[in-house]
Amino acid sequence: PKNILMIGPTGVGKTEIARRLARLAGCPFVKVEASKYTEVGYVGRDVESMIRDLVETAIDMVREEKLDEVAERAEQAAEERLLDLLLPPTPAPAPAPEGTEATAELGHRESDRTREKLRLQLRESKLDQRLVEVEVRERAMPPFEIVSGQGVEEMDNNIKDMLSGFFGQQKKKRKMTVAEAFDYLIQEEENKLIDMDQVTRIATERAEQMGIVFIDEIDKIAGRESGHGPDVSREGVQRDILPIVEGTTVNTRYGMVRTDHMLFIAAGAFHISKPSDLIPELQGRLPLRVELSALTEEDFVRILTEPKHALIKQYIAL
C-alpha cells in the first residue's frame, strides 16, 4: 500500500480523518504514539506491540459482528435459563398408579401457565429487582508483575493463557437481581454460540489485508542524533519501525501476522523538525505527503456553531 505522511499542527483533525476513514471502510484501526516506543534495549514499548494491538482490535470487531448474528438466539436461551431459576422445572414423576395420570397432567399445565405468566412479567421488567442465585464462573488468576522490555507483552499473554488452563474455571453460586442475571446469562450464551477459532481466523486475515495503523507524533522521533541525552534512541526507533512499515511477520498470541498489506499513516506537527529529518529509508516508505493547514478564526467559529452538538447550541439549550 501507499503509506501516508500527514503534516499539520495540533487540532486540525489528522487522527479524526484516519479514524473516520477506517470506520467507513470497516477496517481495524489502531492509533499509537511514536514517542511511546524506544529502541530495543531501552525501557519502553516494543514496536511490534502496535501490530498486536491491531489484531486485538480486529478480533473485537469481528466478535461484535458475530454477537449481532447470535444475539436473538442467546437472548432466548438466557430467558429459558432464567425462568428455570425462577421456577425450577417439575421433576419427572415416578410411575404412578392408574387414575392419578390426569392429576399429573393438570399439574403440568398449571406449571406451564405459571411459567408463561413469569415470562410475561420478565419481559415487562416487573421482576428486575427479585433476587436469584446464579452459578458464575470465576477464573483463578495469580497476580503478575509485568516487566517492560522486548517481547515481554507476548510472554505475559502466553503465561496468562497457560495459567488459566492450569487453574481452570471454578464455579460458585452468587446472588444477583434478575436484571443482572439476565445480562450475565446472555453473555454466557453468546460465548457458547460464538466460534472463537473462526473469529480469530477472520480477524487476523482482516488485520493483514485491511488494517490501518496510525503512528502519531512521528516528528518527535525525527531529528539529528546528538549521541547523548534523550535523543540517543530516536533513530533507533525509526530503524525499528522501518521493517514493520516495509512488511514483516509479527508473532502475536493468535499466530503469525504479516504486515505487507497494512496501511501505515504517520502524522506529526513538524514544528521543530522537518520530514526530511527522518531517516531516508523511512521517508521512502511514506510516499504520499498531505499537508493540512492550521485552523483559522473562521474555522473555530464554525466548529462552535455548525455541528449538531456544537458547544454554543448546548449552552443555549442549558
Residue pairs with C-beta under 8 A, 6 or more apart in sequence:
1 261
1 262
1 263
1 264
2 287
2 288
3 245
3 263
3 264
3 265
3 266
3 285
3 286
3 287
3 288
4 263
4 264
4 265
4 266
4 286
4 288
4 289
4 290
5 218
5 265
5 266
5 267
5 275
5 286
5 288
5 289
5 290
6 14
6 17
6 18
6 265
6 266
6 267
6 268
6 290
6 292
7 267
7 268
7 269
7 270
7 275
7 289
7 290
7 291
7 292
8 14
8 267
8 269
8 290
8 291
8 292
8 293
8 294
9 269
9 271
9 292
9 294
9 295
10 269
11 295
12 292
12 293
12 294
12 295
13 292
14 216
14 267
14 292
15 31
15 214
15 216
15 267
18 29
18 31
18 212
18 214
18 265
18 267
19 29
19 31
19 214
21 27
21 212
22 28
22 29
22 212
23 29
25 210
26 61
26 210
27 206
27 210
27 211
27 212
27 263
28 54
28 55
28 57
28 58
28 61
28 203
28 206
28 207
28 210
28 211
28 212
29 54
29 57
29 211
29 212
29 214
30 50
30 53
30 54
30 57
30 211
30 212
30 213
30 214
31 214
31 216
32 50
32 53
32 213
32 214
32 215
32 216
33 215
33 216
33 217
34 215
34 216
34 217
34 218
34 220
34 221
34 237
34 241
34 266
34 268
35 217
35 220
35 221
36 44
36 45
37 44
37 45
37 46
37 47
37 221
37 237
37 240
37 241
38 44
38 45
38 233
38 236
38 237
39 232
39 233
39 236
39 237
39 239
39 240
40 46
40 150
40 236
40 240
41 150
42 233
42 236
43 148
43 149
44 148
45 148
46 149
46 150
46 151
46 152
46 153
47 237
47 240
47 241
47 244
48 151
48 244
48 250
48 251
49 153
50 213
50 215
50 244
51 207
51 213
51 244
51 250
51 252
51 257
51 259
51 262
52 153
52 154
52 250
52 252
52 253
54 207
54 211
54 213
54 262
55 203
55 204
55 207
55 252
55 254
55 257
57 207
58 203
58 204
58 206
58 207
58 211
59 199
59 200
59 203
59 254
61 203
61 206
62 199
62 202
62 203
62 206
63 194
63 199
63 203
66 194
66 195
66 198
66 199
67 190
67 194
70 190
70 193
70 194
71 190
73 189
73 193
74 186
74 189
74 190
74 192
74 193
75 186
75 189
77 185
77 189
78 182
78 185
78 186
78 188
78 189
79 119
79 122
79 182
81 185
81 189
82 122
82 132
82 178
82 181
82 182
82 185
83 115
83 118
83 119
83 122
85 132
85 133
85 134
85 181
86 118
86 122
86 127
86 130
86 132
86 178
87 111
87 114
87 115
87 118
89 111
90 107
90 108
90 111
93 104
96 104
118 127
121 127
122 178
122 182
125 179
127 178
128 177
128 178
128 179
129 177
129 178
129 179
130 177
130 178
131 175
131 176
131 177
131 178
132 175
132 176
132 177
132 178
132 181
133 173
133 174
133 175
134 173
134 174
134 175
134 176
134 181
134 184
134 185
135 171
135 172
135 173
135 174
136 171
136 172
136 173
136 174
136 184
137 169
137 170
137 171
138 169
138 170
138 171
138 172
139 164
139 167
139 169
139 170
140 167
140 168
140 170
141 160
141 163
141 164
141 167
142 163
142 167
144 156
144 159
144 160
146 152
146 153
146 156
154 251
154 252
154 253
157 253
158 253
161 253
176 184
200 254
200 255
203 254
204 252
204 254
204 255
204 257
207 257
207 262
208 257
208 258
208 259
208 260
208 261
208 262
209 261
211 259
211 262
211 263
212 262
212 263
212 264
212 265
213 262
213 263
213 264
213 265
214 265
214 267
215 241
215 264
215 265
215 266
215 267
216 267
216 268
217 267
217 268
218 266
218 267
218 268
218 278
219 268
219 269
219 270
219 271
219 272
219 273
220 268
221 234
221 237
221 238
222 234
222 238
222 268
222 270
222 273
222 274
222 275
222 277
222 278
223 231
223 234
223 272
223 273
223 277
224 277
225 231
225 232
225 234
225 235
235 279
238 278
238 279
238 282
239 279
241 282
242 279
242 281
242 282
242 285
244 250
244 259
244 264
245 259
245 264
245 282
245 285
245 286
246 285
247 258
247 259
247 260
248 258
248 259
249 256
249 257
249 258
249 259
250 256
250 257
250 258
250 259
264 285
264 286
266 286
275 283
275 289
276 283
278 286
295 303
303 310
304 310
304 311
304 312
305 312
305 313
